[in-house]
């Protein structure tokens, strides 16, 4: 009661007068909540430190499987930083999961919390730990995939890449949004770490005219925004979907959009690849890649295929035939890895690249959109 009321003096008196402090500080109510959990929810830093100093178990779980650390992340605000640090120093398990299969890193990722993510990674959080409730999700699956991309999301994704996270668990919309935003320097890193090409519905990319096309591949998006360097990178490295092979060069909607927006370089690129079609070997690789799919577990599926190792390496994009030329990207070095502790503004990173980026907060017919629904099938063609 003293903890829930924030009476730090009363808490100290009780702890000092108790005969068996360990039993007192770790008592749980009918919901499994301990004094430490109440203190965390009330953000009482002094009480938290006092409880920890008197033997409070930071890894006790409530009836929902939440520890004090998970409670801190659930109720996170800027002032919670010191609480997080205190719990880490006291030995909080950074890889525990609650009854919903959520780890601390998953919770922090779901809100893209820069400081907690940084500390969790430095404390040994497993970036590839799979949710016990859903084996198609790791922490990177929980990044919010909104209509617009934010700076902190790019920074966090790069941090995960540097720690060896498998990008096969990343929502495919991210790479399409990155292309639209023009932050292409991170794309090769994502691909080398398991990201595969996929077609997605364009209604979340907030670009005029995209909705006239049922689905778009990464190559298609790069083409529509006029990033020819990225187009060439995707094409030469066979980062392609079946739609790129079957209909990209002859899609009337795409051609009409490019002509209307005077994307002559994109039109020239289409003419170029039309006159120099892929070889039978390359076409076979693209077909196999599309059949294998881009969902989690792609690497395992590829490695179990009865094909030569050289084909497996190409399907997993282990080596680049042509590197990405990022000189055309005005600020490609803006998001260097692990500048996690710097001040990050909350504004999106979309720029007007001449193609007509719609208002970030404009009207949307997709207000009821559910990330989970899209992530497991709705965005795939």
LUMMARFI-568143 format. One record per residue: x, y, z of N, C-alpha, C, O in turn; residue in three letters. Coordinates in pm, whole numbers, plus 50000, padded with zeros to 5 digits. Last residue first. Example, Ala and Ser with C-alpha at 12.3 -4.5 7.8 and 13.67 -1.06 7.14 Angstrom:
<fitis>
512854977550708513674989450714512905000350787513415011450804SER513194943150780512304955050780513204967050780514244966850846ALA
</fitis>
This chain:
<fitis>
500864893344723500004891444607499614876844593498884873244501UNK500704903245061501294895244955500334893844840499114893144859UNK499314916245252500054924545158500694916445048501184922144950UNK498034896145395497214905345318498014913545219497504917345114UNK499934880145539499334875645416498654886245333498674885445210UNK500924889345778500884875045753500034871245633499464860345629UNK500764916845782502074910545789502044895845755503034890445707UNK498094923545782498864925345660500154917345664500584911745563UNK497474916346047496734910345936497544911445808497684901745733UNK499254932646191499384918146198498674911346082499194901846024UNK498314958446136499644954346091499754939246089500304933545994UNK495254967346013495894959846122497214954446072497244946645976UNK493244995445938494334986545902494974980146025495194986746127UNK491225012945951491105001046034492214991046009492134979546052UNK491735032545763491905035845904491885023645994492465023846102UNK491985035445489492445023045551492645024945700493585019545759UNK491655057345347490505048245348490815035645425490015026245426UNK492755087945474493065074145435491825065745445491045066945539UNK493885121245443492775111845453493195098145406493925096945308UNK497195128445578496035130345492494995119645512495195110145588UNK499555130045703498385128545788497095130545708496045133845763UNK501365133645502501575122545595500315119745675500045108345712UNK500295140445173500365144845312500465132945405499735123145388UNK502205123244919500995128644977501235133145121502265129945181UNK504745131744700504415124744823503195131144886503165143344904UNK505585134844415504285138444471503935130344593502955122944592UNK507995133844298506985124644250505605127544308504585123044255UNK509875149244406509415153044275508315144144222507765146544114UNK510315141244659511305137444560510835140344418511345134644321UNK509965155044950509305156144821510335153344713511145162044679UNK510665130145195510965142745130510215143044999509865132644943UNK510135114345505509755115845366510155129745316509995139645386UNK510645110345766511785113745682511415114545536512295115345450UNK508645125146030508925114945929510045119745839510365131645834UNK509665135746356509095138246225509475127346128510515120946143UNK510655134546606509595125046575509025127046434508025120746397UNK514245135946640512915142046635511915131846584512295121646525UNK516535124846873515875121846746514515128546747513735127046841UNK519635129347016518245134047017517645131846879518205136446779UNK521495098447051521355112547013519885116447018518995107847023UNK521775072247098521545080547215521435095447180521285103847269UNK522325058846867521025056746929520745066547043519585068847078UNK523845055546644523775068846703522475069146783521655078246769UNK524065030446517524245031946661524495046146708525275048546800UNK525005037846182524555028646287524945033146428526015038746451UNK523945067446017524995058246056524555050346178523845055346264UNK522135082245838521715072945941522795062745970522605050745950UNK523295098145645522635104645758522345094945871522325098845988UNK524475091445414525215088245536524525093445661525105093145770UNK522855100645214522885086245238523575082745369523295072345428UNK521635124445115522115123145253522145108545293521545104545392UNK521105121644841521655134144893522225132845032523215139445065UNK522025097244625521225099444746521845110944824522985109944868UNK523765093244426522605101644395521735104344516520835112644511UNK525545075644526525975089644513524805098944485524855110844517UNK525175048844553524325057644635524725072244624524275080444704UNK525045020944378525615034244366524705043944440523595046844396UNK525524988544492524594999744482525355012844477526215015444561UNK527324964644284527054972044408526104983644384525894987844271UNK526434935344118526654949644099526374956744231525284955044287UNK526394911344244526924911844108527304926244076528334928944015UNK527094903944576526524913644483527194912544347528424912944337UNK526204874944762527214883144697526544892144594525544888444533UNK523954864044873525174864244954526294872344891527244876244959UNK521204859944816521854872844789523124874644873523334885044934UNK519984836244820520104842844950520864856044939521144862545040UNK520224828844559518874830344612518874837544747517904844144783UNK522984826144544522334836944469520924839444521520474850944525UNK523354803744704523984816444742523334828244670523144838844729UNK521964784644556521494788144690522054801744733521344810044790UNK523594783044333522234788144317521654792344452520944802344461UNK525854771944443525964785044379524584791344359524434803544368UNK525014746844527525264757144627525334771044566524924780844628UNK522354732344326523764735444356523914747044454523054755744462UNK519434718344493520054726044385521504728944423521864727944541UNK517154709344658518124700544591518744707444469518604702744356UNK516754730244947516444727544806517524718644743518704720444774UNK517484737945195517004724145182516644720645037516264709245009UNK518094764745172519184755245197518764740645188519614731945174UNK515544776145143516504776445032517574765745050517914758644956UNK514474771945397513814766145280514764765645160514784755745086UNK516224786945553516124772545574515504765845452515954755245409UNK515684812645450517034807045441517004791845458517674784645384UNK512934816345516513364815345376514734808745365514934800145279UNK511904821045761512324807345733512804805445590513054794145548UNK509314844845693510324839245782510614824645753509714816845723UNK508694850245332508284849545473509394843545559510324837645505UNK509104850245064509904859645144509594859045292510174866645370UNK509384821044845508704831444922509634839745007510824836545021UNK509834800344669510294798844808509614809144898509304806145013UNK508844812344437508204800344491508564798244637507714794644718UNK510654832944396509244836144421508494824444480507614826144564UNK512974817544352512914827244461511474830644497511114831044614UNK512324803844118512534796344242512394805544362511774801944462UNK512194825943944511024817343963511134809444092510164808244167UNK514794835243956513694843943999512454835744027511734838344124UNK516154812943848516424817543984515284826244038514864824644152UNK515124812543588514884801143678515094805243823514314801443910UNK516184835943488514734834543499514354823343594513394824343670UNK518884828843489518414839743573516904839143594516404841443704UNK518854808043298519344805543434518814816243529518354813043639UNK518004821643071517164811043125517554807943269516694805343353UNK518674857243115518974843843064518034833743127517334836743224UNK516584885943053517384877343139517594863743074516814859342990UNK516784907242758516094898942857517054890242937518184887642896UNK517194935042640518224925542686517624916742795517924918542913UNK515004949942586515844946242471516934936342509517534930042421UNK514034954342839513174947442742513994942342624513714931642569UNK515944969242960515804955343005514884947342912514944935042909UNK515584993342807516864986342812516704971742852517244962742787UNK513015001242864513364997742726514654989642721514804980342641UNK513345006843135512424996343092512724991842950512694979842920UNK515115028443115515545016143182514655004443142515144993443117UNK513505047242991514705042342921515185029342982515625020242911UNK511685051443196511225045843068512395040242988512275029742925UNK513395063143381512735050543413512225043643287512335031543273UNK514085086243245515135076643280514535063043314515105052643281UNK511605099443230512225094343108513315084043139513455074243066UNK509075105843374510175097643424510895091143306510805079043285UNK506815122843359508045125743284509265118743344510325124643362UNK504425115843456505335122543549506715125043489507655128743559UNK503325102943238502645114843292503555122843384503475135043389UNK505095081343209504975091443103504365104343157504825115243126UNK504635067143445505975072043414505925083043308506645093043318UNK501905060943418502375069043531503735075143500503955086943526UNK501985045043187501205057443187501665066743299501795078843279UNK503495023343273503985031643164503275045143161503895055543137UNK501735013243469503065017943506503615027243399504145037943430UNK499525006343309499375016043419500725021943459500845033943480UNK500574987143136500125000043082499975010643191500245022443167UNK503314967643155502174971943235501764986043193502504995643213UNK505574957643040504414959742952503164964143028502064964342971UNK507514953843229507864961743110506674964843020506744973642934UNK506174937943425506684951343456506894959743330506484971343325UNK505274911443390504424922543349505014936543365504384946243322UNK507114890643450505944888043365505244900543312504684900243203UNK509164900543611509474893243489508284892843394508434894443273UNK507894912543822508924920143750509224913643615509514920543517UNK506344891843919505674902943849506664911543772506314917243668UNK508174875844051507614871143925506944882343846506964882443723UNK510734898644169509584889744188509074885244051509514890443948UNK514234902744246513044904544163511944895044204512184884644266UNK517134907344249516224909744361514864913044301514414924544303UNK519214903244071518044894444065517164895444190516534885644231UNK521164921544045521334911744153520134902444167520054894644262UNK520184937143840521434929743818521664919143925522294908943898UNK517864947943965517784939743844519034931243826518924919243800UNK518744962644190517774951744204517834942344084517844930144100UNK520484980944057520974972144164520044960144181520504948744187UNK518754994443889519824986343831520384976443934520704965043901UNK517145007044080516554998043980517624988743925517414976643915UNK519025023244205518435012244280517775002144186517834990044209UNK519545040643994520645033244057520115021144132520675010244124UNK517045051943949517575042543851518745034543907518925022943871UNK514425061844089515755058844142516385047944055516265036044085UNK511765069544032512865074343949514245071844003515185079043966UNK509565059644146510105071744209511355076844136511925087044174UNK509155037643980508135048043985508645060944050508205071844014UNK511425021844034511165026843899510215038743902510455048843835UNK511045015344298512245022844260512065029144122512505040344098UNK508685000244267508665012644344509865021444308509715033444289UNK509674978544115508604987044062508555000444135508395010844072UNK511504967144293511964972744166510924982244107511274992944056UNK509764958444499510774968744525511284975244397511474987444392UNK506444956944345507674950744394508654961744431508404973344400UNK502994961444406504264967044359505424959444423505364955944541UNK499644955344290500764952644379502034958544319502134960444198UNK497774970544127497354961344235498444958544337498194959144458UNK497815004744059498554992244039498214982844154498334986844269UNK496615027144135496145021644008496845008543975496515001943876UNK497885036144358496695027844378496085022644248495145014744251UNK499855053244278500225039444307498995030444315499065018544283UNK498945079444246498875070444131499195055944163498865047044084UNK500925093444505499875094944405500045084744294501165081744253UNK501715074744789502205081044668501075081844567500365072044546UNK501475059645028501175073945024501795081144905502325092144918UNK501685033145080502915040145044502725055145023503685062445002UNK499515017445118500135023145238501385031345207502065035845299UNK498675006744878497805016644943498415022945066497895032945115UNK499994987044732500585000444739499805010644820500225022144830UNK500734954744851499704964044806500204978344827500784981344932UNK503814939944739502894944544843501834953344780502014958744671UNK506014913744661505024923244612504104927144727503664918544803UNK509444910544760508044906644769507174917544710507544929344709UNK512764898044813511804906444739510384901344753510144889244756UNK514034894445151513784889345016512764898144946511984905045012UNK516534898345392515344904045329515224898745187516194898545112UNK518964888345496517804879545484516544885345424515564878145406UNK521124904945499520714898745625519344891945616518664890145716UNK521384915945251522424906445295522024899145421522534888345449UNK519164933345263519154921845172520184911445215519884899545216UNK519994952545445518794944745473518774932045388518424921345437UNK522194962945309522374956445439521194947545472521354936345520UNK521034974745081521904963045067522144955645199522264943345200UNK519484996245219518864985145146519784973145128519364961945158UNK520665018345328520445006945417519954994645342520004983545396UNK520655037345129521945031945173521775019445258522665010845260UNK518215049145066518525036245006519825030045054520095018345024UNK515995067445134517085063645224517615049845185517485040145260UNK513745075544996515045078644938516215074945025517345078844994UNK511165069545058511805080145137513165083945084513705094345120UNK510765048244886510005060544865510665072144938510715083344886UNK512485029745010512725033944872512015047144844512595056344785UNK511225026545255512595031845251512925036945111513565047345096UNK508865014345176508815027745234510185034445231510295046545209UNK509874989845090509184998444994509115012845045509275022344969UNK510884980245329511824982845219511174991745113511835000145053UNK508504978145485509574987245523510494990445405510845002045383UNK506804958645396506474972445362507644981945390507754992445328UNK507654934545509508134938345376507814952645335508484958245249UNK508724934045838507564936645755508034941445617508744951545609UNK511244910045902510864924045889509654925445798509554918945695UNK512204884745899511084887345991510584901745982509594905346047UNK514374885245743513224878045688511984880145776510864877645732UNK516514896445866515544905645807514364898545741513454905045689UNK517844886846166517374881746037516274890945985515254892946050UNK520404905746322518994902046313518654897246173519124902746074UNK523024913746388522784900946324521344896546315521084884546301UNK523524938746478523534928146580523154914546521522984904846595UNK523134953846253524494952646306524604941746412525684936246432UNK520334952246239521164946246134522574943846187523144933146167UNK519604967546460519274953346456520124946046353520584934846377UNK520484992446370521054986646492520794971646497521684964046535UNK518814996246153520244994746129520934988746251521864980746237UNK516414999046294516574987846201518054985546172518504974046167UNK516905022946434516715010346506516914998246416517514988346457UNK517085041346222518205039546314518105026146386519085018946397UNK514525039346109515705036146029516885033046120517615023346098UNK513025048346327512805034946275513985030346190514405018746198UNK513775074646362514165065046464513965050646417514675041646464UNK512645087146134514085086046149514475075146249515395067346223UNK509795069845993510425079646082511915076846095512385065746071UNK507535067745721508695062445790509335073445874509405085045831UNK503995064145707505195071745680506315066445769506075061445879UNK502025046845783501975051945646503275059045609503615059945491UNK503865022645985502835032745961502865037145814503625031845733UNK504664997846150504745000446006503625009845968502555005545925UNK506584993946436505344999446380505545002846232506485009846196UNK508184963046485508344977146453507064982446390506514976246300UNK507954935946519507024944446594507204959346567506464967446621UNK509894921946395508544921046337507594931046400506554934346342UNK512074923546555512024932846441510664932546372510324941846298UNK511694902646739511524916646781511354926146663510564935546669UNK509894878546540510974882246631510764896946665509774902946624UNK507434855546433507774869046478508994869146569509124861046660UNK506494831046382506804839146264507244853146303507424861846217UNK505684818046609507044815446561507374822346429508424819846371UNK504084830046869503994831246723505394829746664506194839146668UNK504614825647132503214825347090503054825446939502014821446886UNK507264829347164506734816147199505274814547160504754803447154UNK509054846346913507964846747011507434832647037507194825046943UNK512534840746888511204839546828510154839546938510344833547044UNK515394860546883514504852346965513104852546907512554863246879UNK517174876846755516504866546675515644857146757515204846746706UNK518314893046939517544899546833516774889446749515824893046679UNK518484890147275518584881947154517694887747045516464887547056UNK520304912847472518994908347424519164901347290519884905947202UNK522664922647590522604908847542521244903947499521044891847490UNK522874948847651522784939547764522574925047720522344916347803UNK522764962647417524044962647488524064952647603525124948347647UNK520024959047368521014953047279522384952147345523074942147332UNK518974974047582518674959847570519694952847481520164941947513UNK519884999847519520344993247642520104978147636520944970447680UNK518525004247273519975005347283520514997647404521474990047392UNK515865001547354516414992347254517934992347261518554981747256UNK515605023147538515485009247583516074999247484516714989547524UNK516075045047346516945042347461516815028047512517835021347528UNK514005042247142515435042247113516295038447232517155029747221UNK511295024247081511865031847192513385031247184513995021047215UNK509175015046908510425020546856511085029646961511395041246933UNK507135000847001506975015447012508215022746960508295034946967UNK508034975746947506664978946906506374993846915505484998946847UNK510504974547071510444976146926509064980446880508934988046783UNK509794969947335510484982447301510414985147151510284996647108UNK508664944347306507844955647353508484968947315507794978147269UNK510924930147219509724930847134508844942547174508324949747089UNK512604932747438513004938647310511824939747214511734949347137UNK511174918347637511424932847651511784939547518511324950547490UNK508854896547455510074899147531510244914147550509534921947486UNK505824879747445506514892347420507714893747512507594892347633UNK503964859347476505144856947393505924869347360506614869847258UNK502034863547655501694866747516502874864747422502804868047304UNK503234858847895502294848747846501834851347703501314842247637UNK506594871347827505364870247906504424860047843504784853347746UNK510004861847835508794864647758507584863047848507554854247935UNK513414873247879512204866547926511034870147835511074880347766UNK515774885747819515214876747718513974869247765513524859947699UNK516784899948025516434907547905515784898947798515294904047697UNK516194899648357516344890448244515864897448117514684900548103UNK517904922448567516684918648494517014909648376517984911948304UNK519904931148750519924917648693518664913248622518364901248618UNK520164956648831519744947048934519624932848878519274923548952UNK520684970348601521794968548696521464958148802522354951648856UNK518074970448499519144963148430520294960248525520804949048530UNK516784986948683516354972948670517404964548598517614952948633UNK518125011248633518165005048766517814990248759518464981948822UNK517365016248367518775014248401518915007248535519744998148549UNK514595019948401515105009248315516545005948351516914994248365UNK514675042848558514085030648612514585018648533514955008348591UNK515765061248384516525057648504515985044948567516745037048624UNK513665062348188515025058148154515805053348276516425042748274UNK511245073248241511425059148279512845054448254513195043348295UNK510855097948141511355097248278511625082848324512165080648432UNK509685092547894511075097047899511675095648039512855092348053UNK507825062247952507905076247913509365080447930510175072447977UNK506215030847946507415038747924507125053247885506295056047798UNK504725009248032504335022748077505455032748053505635042148131UNK506044987647925504634989547890504175003747924503345009447854UNK508494989148048508424991847905506994994347859506755002047766UNK507784982148309508424995148283508324998948135508095010548102UNK506844956148274505914966648318506484980548288505754989548246UNK509254944048205508174944348107507114954848144506554961448056UNK510574947148452511094953448331510024954448223509904964748157UNK509064931248624509114945748647509604953148523509124963948491UNK507404907648403508354911348507508294926448527507574933448457UNK504464889548325505244901848313506174903748432505784901848547UNK502684868748332504054865848291504934878048277506034877148223UNK500294873648439500384874748293501794872448241502064873948121UNK500724872548707499894861948649499914862348496499574852448431UNK504224882948718502834883548763502024872748691502604864448620UNK507474871248815506454873648713505074874448775504774867448873UNK510684882948919509384877048955508374880648846508404891648792UNK513024896348868512554886948766511304879148806510904869848736UNK513884911349077513454918648957512864909448851512264914148754UNK513224908549405513524900149289512974906849163511764907949145UNK514694929149649513544926849561513984918949438514984922249374UNK516714935149838516544921549788515344918949701514984907249681UNK517094961149906516654952050012516234938349958515494930950023UNK517674974049671518734973149772518384963449884519284958149950UNK515124973149557516214965249498517334963349599517894952449612UNK513814991649723513364977649717514454968549662514674957649713UNK515275014949663515215009949801514814995249803515394987249876UNK514735017949392516105015749435516145009949576516965001249606UNK511955022149409512505010949332513905007649378514244996049401UNK511875045849552511305033749611511855021449540512165011349604UNK513055062949364513675061149496513175048449564513955041249626UNK511205060949145512595056649133513255054049268513945043949284UNK508215053449076508865058149198510305053249205510585042849262UNK506295047848882507545054648846508225060848968508745072048963UNK504215031648917504055045248971505275053948942505285065848974UNK505255008748808504075014548744503835028848791503335037248715UNK507305004348993507625006948852506455013748782506635023248707UNK505854998849223506745010349221507115014349077507215026149045UNK504584975249148503784987149179504634999749170504205010049117UNK506864959149124506034961849006505144974149027504984982348937UNK507724958549389508584964449286507774967949161507994978349100UNK505694944549513505894958549548506734965649442506484977249409UNK504104924449253504964926449369505084941349399504634949749321UNK501264907949134502044920349136502834921449266502284919649375UNK499524887349109500934884349096501824896549099503024895549071UNK497014892649169497364894349028498834891449003499334892748891UNK496974890149442496244880149365496504881249215496254871749141UNK500424900249519498974900149541498294889849450498974881849387UNK503494888749665502684892049547501204891449581500774883249662UNK506544897249828505144892849841504374897549717504554908749670UNK509124906449833508724898149719507314892349730506934883549653UNK509564920450064509654927849938509154919749818508804925349714UNK509224900050266508354911850258508374918250119507314921050063UNK511254881550226509854877150219508924889050200507944888250125UNK513504898150264513274891350136511824886950120511244888350012UNK513384906450535513144916050427512804909250295511934913850222UNK512314897050817512764889850698512434898250575511344897350519UNK511674918150987512604907751032513174900050913514364896850909UNK511504952950912511094939150882512154929350929513354931550913UNK512444978450938511914971951059511544957351036511284950151133UNK513234986150685514234986050792513774978450915514574972850989UNK510834985050547511944976450507512984975250618513534964550640UNK509345004850679508884990850677510024981350643510154970750704UNK510865027650619510655023550759510255008950766510775001450849UNK510635028650339511955027050403511825022150546512585013550590UNK507895033150313508495021050256509835018250323510135006950360UNK507645058250428506995046750492507585033650442507745024150519UNK509095072950237509545072550376508935060650449509635053750524UNK507605069950000508945064350008509455063350151510175053950185UNK504685065249902505205069850032506575063750056506695053550124UNK503145058449682504355066149662504965071649789505685081649786UNK501055041849699500775055849730502005064749714501925076849729UNK502255017749648501255022549551500895037149575500485044149482UNK503835015549882504465016849750503485022949651503835032149577UNK501935012350081502835023850088503495026449953503695037949914UNK500844987950000500005000050000500885012550000500605022149928UNK
</fitis>
